Amino acid sequence: MTAAAEEIARTFDLKNLPDNFYSDPFPTYCALREHAPAKHLPDGAVFLTRYRDVLSVYQDAATFSSDKKAEFGPKYGIGSRLFRHHTTSLVFNDAPYHARVRRTILGAMVPKALAPLEPKLVRLVGRLLDQVDGRGNMDAIADFAGAIPVEVIGDLLAVPDSDRAPLRGWSLAILGALEPALSAEALARGEQALASFHAYLGQLVAERKRKPGDPEHDVLTRLILSEGEPLSEAELIENCVFLLNAGHETTTNLIGNAIELFARFPDQRARLIADPDLLRTAIEEVLRYESSNQLGNRVATRDAMVGGAALSAGTFVTLCIGGANRDPEAFLEPDHFDISRNPNRHLAFGAGVHQCAGMNVARLEARIALGQFLARFPRYELAAKPERGRRARFRGFTSMPLALR
């Protein structure tokens, strides 16, 4: 086994992954942690899989920048919509721009500000479950997990209900272009999705400027009225695209991954149904065990040492969240799914100044969605093998047929 693991670590290339990696990347992450925890990739980047190394990079924003212009220029073309979007949204920027935008958004993402969303979310989840209750079957992604985040982020930005239908498709296309290996077809889909998204949001921003909403709950109005230096039109639009995309894909994956895990581990499902107070820790364990976002990225601003490896200034660093969250140095029995795990200091939402601004929204959605789902269908089963998205960065399913009990 050691020889096989050594070979996996030696030949690992993030831009040339074998088919079995997409279904189960964790043996690869384990091999890398053991034999090449700071793996130098063929393109010159470094891939980190140990918890302590990933955390140290997250916590040192001065040495490890989130600015991706140097990487995205060659990948997308400097004149492309994808380049403009990913280099303008807050996630791929540093202070002071990142801090200013994050501060504006965060005020609408704290639990107190989210409280008015909860009753509507409860009704939405109940309505989705009502629609499948008499059928005896459902697709957990199309009928449920994928339908919830679009509505929630749509509410946060006050997007009219009638305008929300294209948002999921646009989001999948744009985020698909973040994959390490990018095909010409995926690039074209991302560009087209952004063209449509930009056209729509340009009209929405103009309307909101004419008629502002309640800044306490309307994130778009908050961005428009942000204190200090105002955001440009492009910055407004790109950060709205980011919010819709980030809030959609990762939360869809969180809910879908949870449903699959509770089917895979029926003993843990039975524990949760018997003791619903475990729901919050169960959600944290889903986030650790099958992290919705598997990879993060930084670039070294100066020479540094990480995990025993010397990094020169300008080195691209990939943070393997999925590997760090299964590190035995950080988690007891990391490959055991335990819904009562405590402590559980996972990195599913990152850490440091870039910790996910929407993590409270994701937790709220998961808590209500999974609580109601398990109460309604406690004996559900997988009706067929779920289909995973062929993605390295985002881990989730594209389809999950269920038999409802």
DRENDO-1510 file (C-alpha; in Angstrom, 1 decimal, always signed):
<recs>
REC; n; res; u; v; w
REC; 1; MET; +0.0; +0.0; +0.0 .
REC; 2; THR; +2.9; +2.3; +0.8 .
REC; 3; ALA; +4.4; +1.8; -2.6 .
REC; 4; ALA; +1.1; +2.5; -4.3 .
REC; 5; ALA; +0.6; +5.7; -2.2 .
REC; 6; GLU; +4.1; +6.9; -3.0 .
REC; 7; GLU; +3.4; +6.5; -6.7 .
REC; 8; ILE; +0.1; +8.4; -6.4 .
REC; 9; ALA; +1.9; +11.2; -4.7 .
REC; 10; ARG; +4.8; +11.2; -7.2 .
REC; 11; THR; +2.6; +11.3; -10.3 .
REC; 12; PHE; -0.2; +13.7; -9.0 .
REC; 13; ASP; -1.1; +16.5; -11.4 .
REC; 14; LEU; -4.1; +18.7; -10.6 .
REC; 15; LYS; -4.5; +19.5; -14.3 .
REC; 16; ASN; -4.5; +15.8; -15.4 .
REC; 17; LEU; -6.6; +13.9; -12.9 .
REC; 18; PRO; -7.7; +10.2; -13.3 .
REC; 19; ASP; -11.4; +9.5; -13.6 .
REC; 20; ASN; -11.6; +7.8; -10.2 .
REC; 21; PHE; -10.4; +11.0; -8.5 .
REC; 22; TYR; -13.7; +12.7; -9.1 .
REC; 23; SER; -15.7; +10.0; -7.3 .
REC; 24; ASP; -13.3; +9.6; -4.4 .
REC; 25; PRO; -10.3; +12.0; -4.0 .
REC; 26; PHE; -9.6; +11.1; -0.4 .
REC; 27; PRO; -7.1; +8.3; -1.0 .
REC; 28; THR; -5.1; +10.7; -3.2 .
REC; 29; TYR; -5.2; +13.4; -0.5 .
REC; 30; CYS; -4.1; +10.8; +2.1 .
REC; 31; ALA; -1.2; +9.7; -0.1 .
REC; 32; LEU; -0.1; +13.3; -0.6 .
REC; 33; ARG; -0.3; +14.1; +3.1 .
REC; 34; GLU; +1.9; +11.2; +3.9 .
REC; 35; HIS; +4.5; +11.4; +1.0 .
REC; 36; ALA; +4.3; +14.9; -0.5 .
REC; 37; PRO; +2.4; +17.3; +1.8 .
REC; 38; ALA; +3.7; +20.3; -0.1 .
REC; 39; LYS; +3.6; +18.8; -3.6 .
REC; 40; HIS; +5.3; +20.7; -6.4 .
REC; 41; LEU; +3.1; +20.3; -9.5 .
REC; 42; PRO; +4.3; +20.2; -13.1 .
REC; 43; ASP; +3.1; +23.8; -13.7 .
REC; 44; GLY; +5.2; +25.1; -10.8 .
REC; 45; ALA; +2.4; +25.5; -8.3 .
REC; 46; VAL; +2.4; +23.9; -4.8 .
REC; 47; PHE; -0.4; +21.7; -3.5 .
REC; 48; LEU; -0.9; +21.6; +0.3 .
REC; 49; THR; -2.9; +18.8; +2.0 .
REC; 50; ARG; -2.0; +19.0; +5.7 .
REC; 51; TYR; -4.3; +20.9; +8.1 .
REC; 52; ARG; -1.6; +22.9; +9.8 .
REC; 53; ASP; -0.1; +24.0; +6.5 .
REC; 54; VAL; -3.4; +25.0; +5.0 .
REC; 55; LEU; -4.4; +26.9; +8.1 .
REC; 56; SER; -1.1; +28.7; +8.3 .
REC; 57; VAL; -1.5; +30.0; +4.8 .
REC; 58; TYR; -5.1; +31.1; +5.4 .
REC; 59; GLN; -3.9; +33.0; +8.5 .
REC; 60; ASP; -1.0; +34.9; +6.8 .
REC; 61; ALA; -2.7; +37.2; +4.2 .
REC; 62; ALA; +0.4; +39.3; +4.0 .
REC; 63; THR; +2.6; +36.5; +2.7 .
REC; 64; PHE; -0.2; +34.7; +0.7 .
REC; 65; SER; -2.3; +36.9; -1.5 .
REC; 66; SER; -5.8; +36.1; -2.8 .
REC; 67; ASP; -5.2; +38.3; -5.9 .
REC; 68; LYS; -5.4; +36.0; -8.9 .
REC; 69; LYS; -4.7; +38.3; -11.8 .
REC; 70; ALA; -1.4; +36.7; -12.6 .
REC; 71; GLU; -3.1; +33.3; -12.9 .
REC; 72; PHE; -6.4; +34.3; -14.5 .
REC; 73; GLY; -4.8; +36.4; -17.2 .
REC; 74; PRO; -3.3; +33.4; -19.1 .
REC; 75; LYS; -6.2; +31.2; -18.2 .
REC; 76; TYR; -9.1; +33.4; -19.5 .
REC; 77; GLY; -7.5; +36.2; -21.4 .
REC; 78; ILE; -7.2; +39.7; -19.9 .
REC; 79; GLY; -10.0; +41.0; -22.1 .
REC; 80; SER; -12.5; +38.3; -21.2 .
REC; 81; ARG; -15.6; +38.6; -19.0 .
REC; 82; LEU; -14.3; +35.7; -16.8 .
REC; 83; PHE; -11.1; +37.6; -16.1 .
REC; 84; ARG; -13.0; +40.7; -15.2 .
REC; 85; HIS; -15.4; +38.9; -13.0 .
REC; 86; HIS; -13.0; +36.8; -11.0 .
REC; 87; THR; -10.5; +39.6; -10.5 .
REC; 88; THR; -13.2; +42.0; -9.3 .
REC; 89; SER; -15.2; +39.9; -6.9 .
REC; 90; LEU; -14.1; +40.1; -3.3 .
REC; 91; VAL; -12.9; +36.5; -3.0 .
REC; 92; PHE; -10.0; +37.0; -5.3 .
REC; 93; ASN; -8.8; +40.3; -3.9 .
REC; 94; ASP; -6.8; +41.6; -0.9 .
REC; 95; ALA; -7.3; +44.6; +1.5 .
REC; 96; PRO; -8.3; +47.3; +1.3 .
REC; 97; TYR; -10.8; +46.5; -1.5 .
REC; 98; HIS; -11.6; +43.0; +0.0 .
REC; 99; ALA; -12.1; +44.4; +3.5 .
REC; 100; ARG; -14.4; +47.2; +2.3 .
REC; 101; VAL; -16.7; +44.9; +0.2 .
REC; 102; ARG; -16.7; +42.2; +2.8 .
REC; 103; ARG; -17.6; +44.6; +5.6 .
REC; 104; THR; -20.6; +45.9; +3.6 .
REC; 105; ILE; -21.9; +42.4; +2.8 .
REC; 106; LEU; -21.2; +40.9; +6.3 .
REC; 107; GLY; -23.7; +43.3; +7.9 .
REC; 108; ALA; -26.6; +41.5; +6.0 .
REC; 109; MET; -25.2; +38.0; +6.8 .
REC; 110; VAL; -25.1; +38.1; +10.7 .
REC; 111; PRO; -27.8; +35.9; +12.4 .
REC; 112; LYS; -29.8; +38.9; +13.5 .
REC; 113; ALA; -30.1; +40.2; +10.0 .
REC; 114; LEU; -31.0; +36.8; +8.7 .
REC; 115; ALA; -33.8; +36.2; +11.2 .
REC; 116; PRO; -36.5; +37.6; +8.9 .
REC; 117; LEU; -35.5; +35.1; +6.2 .
REC; 118; GLU; -36.2; +32.1; +8.3 .
REC; 119; PRO; -40.0; +32.0; +8.1 .
REC; 120; LYS; -39.9; +32.3; +4.3 .
REC; 121; LEU; -37.2; +29.6; +4.1 .
REC; 122; VAL; -39.4; +27.3; +6.2 .
REC; 123; ARG; -42.3; +27.8; +3.9 .
REC; 124; LEU; -40.1; +27.3; +0.8 .
REC; 125; VAL; -38.7; +24.0; +2.1 .
REC; 126; GLY; -42.2; +22.8; +3.1 .
REC; 127; ARG; -43.6; +23.7; -0.4 .
REC; 128; LEU; -40.7; +21.8; -2.1 .
REC; 129; LEU; -41.4; +18.7; +0.0 .
REC; 130; ASP; -45.1; +19.0; -0.6 .
REC; 131; GLN; -44.5; +18.8; -4.3 .
REC; 132; VAL; -42.8; +15.4; -4.1 .
REC; 133; ASP; -44.7; +14.0; -1.1 .
REC; 134; GLY; -47.3; +12.1; -3.2 .
REC; 135; ARG; -44.9; +10.9; -5.9 .
REC; 136; GLY; -42.8; +8.5; -3.9 .
REC; 137; ASN; -39.6; +9.6; -5.5 .
REC; 138; MET; -37.6; +12.7; -6.2 .
REC; 139; ASP; -34.2; +14.0; -7.4 .
REC; 140; ALA; -32.6; +15.4; -4.3 .
REC; 141; ILE; -30.6; +18.0; -6.3 .
REC; 142; ALA; -33.1; +19.2; -9.0 .
REC; 143; ASP; -36.2; +19.0; -6.8 .
REC; 144; PHE; -34.7; +20.2; -3.5 .
REC; 145; ALA; -31.0; +21.1; -2.8 .
REC; 146; GLY; -30.6; +23.1; -6.0 .
REC; 147; ALA; -33.8; +25.0; -5.6 .
REC; 148; ILE; -33.2; +26.4; -2.1 .
REC; 149; PRO; -30.1; +28.6; -2.4 .
REC; 150; VAL; -31.2; +30.4; -5.5 .
REC; 151; GLU; -34.3; +31.6; -3.6 .
REC; 152; VAL; -32.4; +32.6; -0.5 .
REC; 153; ILE; -29.7; +34.6; -2.3 .
REC; 154; GLY; -32.3; +36.0; -4.6 .
REC; 155; ASP; -34.1; +37.3; -1.5 .
REC; 156; LEU; -30.9; +38.7; -0.1 .
REC; 157; LEU; -30.4; +40.7; -3.3 .
REC; 158; ALA; -34.1; +41.3; -3.7 .
REC; 159; VAL; -34.1; +39.7; -7.2 .
REC; 160; PRO; -37.8; +39.4; -8.4 .
REC; 161; ASP; -39.1; +35.9; -8.2 .
REC; 162; SER; -40.0; +35.9; -11.9 .
REC; 163; ASP; -36.3; +36.6; -12.8 .
REC; 164; ARG; -34.7; +33.7; -10.9 .
REC; 165; ALA; -35.1; +30.8; -13.3 .
REC; 166; PRO; -31.8; +31.3; -15.2 .
REC; 167; LEU; -29.6; +31.9; -12.2 .
REC; 168; ARG; -28.7; +28.2; -11.4 .
REC; 169; GLY; -27.5; +27.6; -15.0 .
REC; 170; TRP; -25.5; +30.8; -15.1 .
REC; 171; SER; -23.9; +29.9; -11.8 .
REC; 172; LEU; -22.9; +26.4; -12.8 .
REC; 173; ALA; -21.3; +27.7; -16.0 .
REC; 174; ILE; -19.3; +30.5; -14.4 .
REC; 175; LEU; -18.0; +28.4; -11.5 .
REC; 176; GLY; -17.2; +25.5; -13.9 .
REC; 177; ALA; -14.6; +27.8; -15.4 .
REC; 178; LEU; -12.7; +27.8; -12.1 .
REC; 179; GLU; -11.8; +24.1; -12.5 .
REC; 180; PRO; -8.0; +23.5; -12.7 .
REC; 181; ALA; -8.2; +22.0; -16.2 .
REC; 182; LEU; -10.4; +24.2; -18.4 .
REC; 183; SER; -11.8; +23.1; -21.8 .
REC; 184; ALA; -12.6; +25.5; -24.6 .
REC; 185; GLU; -16.3; +24.5; -24.3 .
REC; 186; ALA; -16.3; +25.3; -20.5 .
REC; 187; LEU; -14.6; +28.6; -21.2 .
REC; 188; ALA; -17.3; +29.5; -23.8 .
REC; 189; ARG; -20.1; +28.5; -21.5 .
REC; 190; GLY; -18.7; +30.7; -18.7 .
REC; 191; GLU; -18.3; +33.7; -21.1 .
REC; 192; GLN; -21.9; +33.4; -22.4 .
REC; 193; ALA; -23.3; +33.0; -18.9 .
REC; 194; LEU; -21.5; +36.1; -17.7 .
REC; 195; ALA; -22.8; +38.1; -20.7 .
REC; 196; SER; -26.3; +37.2; -19.8 .
REC; 197; PHE; -25.7; +37.8; -16.1 .
REC; 198; HIS; -24.1; +41.2; -16.7 .
REC; 199; ALA; -27.0; +42.3; -18.9 .
REC; 200; TYR; -29.6; +41.3; -16.3 .
REC; 201; LEU; -27.7; +42.8; -13.3 .
REC; 202; GLY; -27.0; +46.0; -15.1 .
REC; 203; GLN; -30.8; +46.6; -15.3 .
REC; 204; LEU; -31.3; +45.5; -11.7 .
REC; 205; VAL; -28.6; +47.8; -10.4 .
REC; 206; ALA; -30.1; +50.8; -12.3 .
REC; 207; GLU; -33.5; +50.0; -10.9 .
REC; 208; ARG; -32.2; +49.7; -7.4 .
REC; 209; LYS; -30.4; +53.0; -7.7 .
REC; 210; ARG; -33.7; +54.6; -8.7 .
REC; 211; LYS; -35.6; +52.9; -5.9 .
REC; 212; PRO; -33.4; +51.6; -3.1 .
REC; 213; GLY; -34.5; +48.8; -0.9 .
REC; 214; ASP; -34.1; +48.3; +2.9 .
REC; 215; PRO; -30.3; +48.2; +3.4 .
REC; 216; GLU; -30.7; +46.1; +6.5 .
REC; 217; HIS; -31.8; +43.2; +4.5 .
REC; 218; ASP; -31.1; +44.1; +0.8 .
REC; 219; VAL; -27.4; +43.3; +0.1 .
REC; 220; LEU; -27.5; +45.1; -3.3 .
REC; 221; THR; -28.8; +48.3; -1.7 .
REC; 222; ARG; -26.1; +47.9; +1.0 .
REC; 223; LEU; -23.4; +47.7; -1.7 .
REC; 224; ILE; -24.8; +50.7; -3.6 .
REC; 225; LEU; -24.9; +52.8; -0.4 .
REC; 226; SER; -21.6; +51.4; +1.0 .
REC; 227; GLU; -19.7; +53.8; +3.2 .
REC; 228; GLY; -16.4; +55.3; +2.1 .
REC; 229; GLU; -15.3; +55.0; -1.5 .
REC; 230; PRO; -18.4; +53.8; -3.5 .
REC; 231; LEU; -18.2; +50.7; -5.7 .
REC; 232; SER; -18.1; +51.3; -9.4 .
REC; 233; GLU; -20.8; +49.9; -11.6 .
REC; 234; ALA; -18.6; +47.0; -12.6 .
REC; 235; GLU; -17.7; +46.2; -9.0 .
REC; 236; LEU; -21.3; +46.2; -8.0 .
REC; 237; ILE; -22.3; +43.8; -10.7 .
REC; 238; GLU; -19.4; +41.4; -10.3 .
REC; 239; ASN; -19.9; +41.1; -6.5 .
REC; 240; CYS; -23.6; +40.4; -7.1 .
REC; 241; VAL; -22.6; +37.7; -9.5 .
REC; 242; PHE; -20.2; +36.3; -6.9 .
REC; 243; LEU; -22.8; +36.3; -4.2 .
REC; 244; LEU; -25.3; +34.5; -6.3 .
REC; 245; ASN; -22.7; +31.9; -7.5 .
REC; 246; ALA; -20.9; +31.3; -4.2 .
REC; 247; GLY; -24.1; +31.1; -2.2 .
REC; 248; HIS; -25.7; +28.7; -4.7 .
REC; 249; GLU; -23.2; +26.1; -5.6 .
REC; 250; THR; -21.7; +25.4; -2.2 .
REC; 251; THR; -25.0; +25.3; -0.3 .
REC; 252; THR; -26.5; +23.0; -3.0 .
REC; 253; ASN; -23.6; +20.7; -2.4 .
REC; 254; LEU; -23.9; +20.9; +1.4 .
REC; 255; ILE; -27.5; +19.8; +1.4 .
REC; 256; GLY; -27.0; +17.2; -1.3 .
REC; 257; ASN; -23.9; +15.8; +0.3 .
REC; 258; ALA; -25.7; +15.6; +3.6 .
REC; 259; ILE; -28.6; +13.6; +2.1 .
REC; 260; GLU; -26.2; +11.2; +0.5 .
REC; 261; LEU; -24.2; +10.8; +3.7 .
REC; 262; PHE; -27.2; +10.0; +5.8 .
REC; 263; ALA; -28.2; +7.3; +3.3 .
REC; 264; ARG; -24.6; +5.9; +3.3 .
REC; 265; PHE; -24.4; +5.9; +7.1 .
REC; 266; PRO; -27.9; +4.9; +8.3 .
REC; 267; ASP; -26.7; +4.6; +11.9 .
REC; 268; GLN; -25.9; +8.3; +11.9 .
REC; 269; ARG; -29.2; +9.1; +10.3 .
REC; 270; ALA; -31.0; +7.1; +13.1 .
REC; 271; ARG; -29.0; +9.0; +15.7 .
REC; 272; LEU; -30.0; +12.3; +14.3 .
REC; 273; ILE; -33.7; +11.4; +13.9 .
REC; 274; ALA; -33.7; +10.2; +17.5 .
REC; 275; ASP; -32.0; +13.3; +18.7 .
REC; 276; PRO; -32.7; +16.4; +16.5 .
REC; 277; ASP; -30.6; +18.5; +18.8 .
REC; 278; LEU; -27.6; +16.9; +17.0 .
REC; 279; LEU; -28.5; +18.7; +13.7 .
REC; 280; ARG; -26.1; +21.6; +14.1 .
REC; 281; THR; -23.1; +19.4; +14.9 .
REC; 282; ALA; -24.2; +17.0; +12.1 .
REC; 283; ILE; -24.1; +19.9; +9.6 .
REC; 284; GLU; -20.5; +20.7; +10.7 .
REC; 285; GLU; -19.5; +17.1; +10.2 .
REC; 286; VAL; -21.0; +17.1; +6.7 .
REC; 287; LEU; -19.0; +20.2; +6.0 .
REC; 288; ARG; -15.8; +18.5; +7.2 .
REC; 289; TYR; -16.3; +15.1; +5.8 .
REC; 290; GLU; -17.5; +16.1; +2.3 .
REC; 291; SER; -16.4; +19.8; +2.0 .
REC; 292; SER; -18.5; +21.5; -0.6 .
REC; 293; ASN; -15.5; +23.5; -1.7 .
REC; 294; GLN; -12.5; +21.3; -1.9 .
REC; 295; LEU; -9.8; +23.7; -3.1 .
REC; 296; GLY; -8.6; +27.3; -2.3 .
REC; 297; ASN; -5.9; +29.3; -3.9 .
REC; 298; ARG; -3.2; +31.8; -2.9 .
REC; 299; VAL; +0.0; +33.3; -4.4 .
REC; 300; ALA; +3.1; +33.9; -2.4 .
REC; 301; THR; +4.0; +37.6; -2.2 .
REC; 302; ARG; +7.5; +36.8; -1.0 .
REC; 303; ASP; +9.8; +33.9; -0.4 .
REC; 304; ALA; +8.4; +31.6; +2.3 .
REC; 305; MET; +8.5; +28.2; +3.9 .
REC; 306; VAL; +5.4; +26.0; +4.2 .
REC; 307; GLY; +5.3; +22.4; +5.1 .
REC; 308; GLY; +9.1; +22.1; +4.8 .
REC; 309; ALA; +9.0; +23.4; +1.2 .
REC; 310; ALA; +10.7; +26.6; +0.1 .
REC; 311; LEU; +8.3; +28.8; -2.0 .
REC; 312; SER; +9.7; +31.6; -4.0 .
REC; 313; ALA; +7.7; +34.9; -4.4 .
REC; 314; GLY; +5.1; +34.4; -7.2 .
REC; 315; THR; +4.4; +30.7; -6.5 .
REC; 316; PHE; +0.8; +29.7; -6.9 .
REC; 317; VAL; -0.4; +27.7; -3.9 .
REC; 318; THR; -3.5; +25.4; -3.9 .
REC; 319; LEU; -5.0; +24.8; -0.5 .
REC; 320; CYS; -6.6; +21.3; -0.3 .
REC; 321; ILE; -9.5; +21.9; +2.0 .
REC; 322; GLY; -10.8; +18.4; +1.5 .
REC; 323; GLY; -7.4; +16.9; +2.5 .
REC; 324; ALA; -6.9; +19.2; +5.5 .
REC; 325; ASN; -10.4; +18.2; +6.8 .
REC; 326; ARG; -9.4; +14.5; +6.8 .
REC; 327; ASP; -5.9; +15.0; +8.4 .
REC; 328; PRO; -5.4; +12.6; +11.3 .
REC; 329; GLU; -3.2; +15.2; +13.0 .
REC; 330; ALA; -6.2; +17.5; +13.4 .
REC; 331; PHE; -9.2; +15.1; +13.7 .
REC; 332; LEU; -9.5; +11.8; +15.6 .
REC; 333; GLU; -10.5; +9.0; +13.2 .
REC; 334; PRO; -10.9; +11.5; +10.3 .
REC; 335; ASP; -12.5; +9.0; +7.9 .
REC; 336; HIS; -15.2; +8.2; +10.4 .
REC; 337; PHE; -18.4; +10.2; +9.9 .
REC; 338; ASP; -19.6; +11.2; +13.4 .
REC; 339; ILE; -22.5; +13.7; +13.7 .
REC; 340; SER; -21.6; +14.5; +17.3 .
REC; 341; ARG; -17.9; +15.3; +16.6 .
REC; 342; ASN; -16.7; +17.9; +19.0 .
REC; 343; PRO; -14.5; +19.8; +18.6 .
REC; 344; ASN; -14.7; +20.1; +14.9 .
REC; 345; ARG; -12.5; +23.0; +13.7 .
REC; 346; HIS; -12.9; +22.2; +10.0 .
REC; 347; LEU; -11.8; +24.5; +7.2 .
REC; 348; ALA; -14.8; +24.2; +4.9 .
REC; 349; PHE; -15.4; +27.9; +5.2 .
REC; 350; GLY; -11.7; +28.8; +5.1 .
REC; 351; ALA; -10.1; +30.8; +7.9 .
REC; 352; GLY; -8.6; +34.2; +8.6 .
REC; 353; VAL; -9.7; +37.4; +6.9 .
REC; 354; HIS; -11.2; +35.5; +3.9 .
REC; 355; GLN; -13.4; +33.2; +5.9 .
REC; 356; CYS; -16.6; +32.8; +4.0 .
REC; 357; ALA; -18.9; +35.8; +4.6 .
REC; 358; GLY; -22.0; +33.6; +3.8 .
REC; 359; MET; -21.3; +30.8; +6.2 .
REC; 360; ASN; -24.3; +31.8; +8.5 .
REC; 361; VAL; -26.6; +31.7; +5.5 .
REC; 362; ALA; -25.4; +28.2; +4.4 .
REC; 363; ARG; -25.8; +26.9; +7.9 .
REC; 364; LEU; -29.3; +28.3; +8.2 .
REC; 365; GLU; -30.4; +26.8; +4.9 .
REC; 366; ALA; -28.9; +23.4; +5.7 .
REC; 367; ARG; -30.5; +23.4; +9.2 .
REC; 368; ILE; -34.0; +24.1; +7.9 .
REC; 369; ALA; -33.7; +22.0; +4.8 .
REC; 370; LEU; -32.3; +18.9; +6.4 .
REC; 371; GLY; -34.5; +19.1; +9.5 .
REC; 372; GLN; -37.7; +19.2; +7.5 .
REC; 373; PHE; -36.5; +16.6; +5.0 .
REC; 374; LEU; -35.7; +14.0; +7.6 .
REC; 375; ALA; -38.9; +14.7; +9.6 .
REC; 376; ARG; -40.9; +14.2; +6.4 .
REC; 377; PHE; -39.0; +11.2; +4.9 .
REC; 378; PRO; -37.1; +9.5; +7.7 .
REC; 379; ARG; -36.7; +6.2; +5.8 .
REC; 380; TYR; -35.7; +7.5; +2.3 .
REC; 381; GLU; -33.3; +5.5; +0.2 .
REC; 382; LEU; -31.1; +6.0; -2.8 .
REC; 383; ALA; -33.1; +4.8; -5.8 .
REC; 384; ALA; -30.0; +4.7; -8.0 .
REC; 385; LYS; -26.3; +5.7; -7.8 .
REC; 386; PRO; -26.1; +9.4; -7.5 .
REC; 387; GLU; -24.2; +11.3; -10.2 .
REC; 388; ARG; -21.3; +13.4; -9.1 .
REC; 389; GLY; -20.2; +16.6; -10.9 .
REC; 390; ARG; -16.9; +16.0; -12.6 .
REC; 391; ARG; -15.2; +18.8; -10.7 .
REC; 392; ALA; -12.1; +18.9; -8.5 .
REC; 393; ARG; -12.8; +22.3; -6.9 .
REC; 394; PHE; -16.5; +21.8; -5.9 .
REC; 395; ARG; -17.7; +18.5; -4.5 .
REC; 396; GLY; -21.3; +17.7; -5.0 .
REC; 397; PHE; -23.9; +15.8; -7.1 .
REC; 398; THR; -25.7; +16.7; -10.3 .
REC; 399; SER; -28.4; +14.1; -9.7 .
REC; 400; MET; -29.5; +12.0; -6.8 .
REC; 401; PRO; -32.6; +9.8; -7.4 .
REC; 402; LEU; -34.4; +9.0; -4.1 .
REC; 403; ALA; -37.2; +6.6; -3.1 .
REC; 404; LEU; -39.2; +8.4; -0.4 .
REC; 405; ARG; -40.4; +6.5; +2.7 .
</recs>
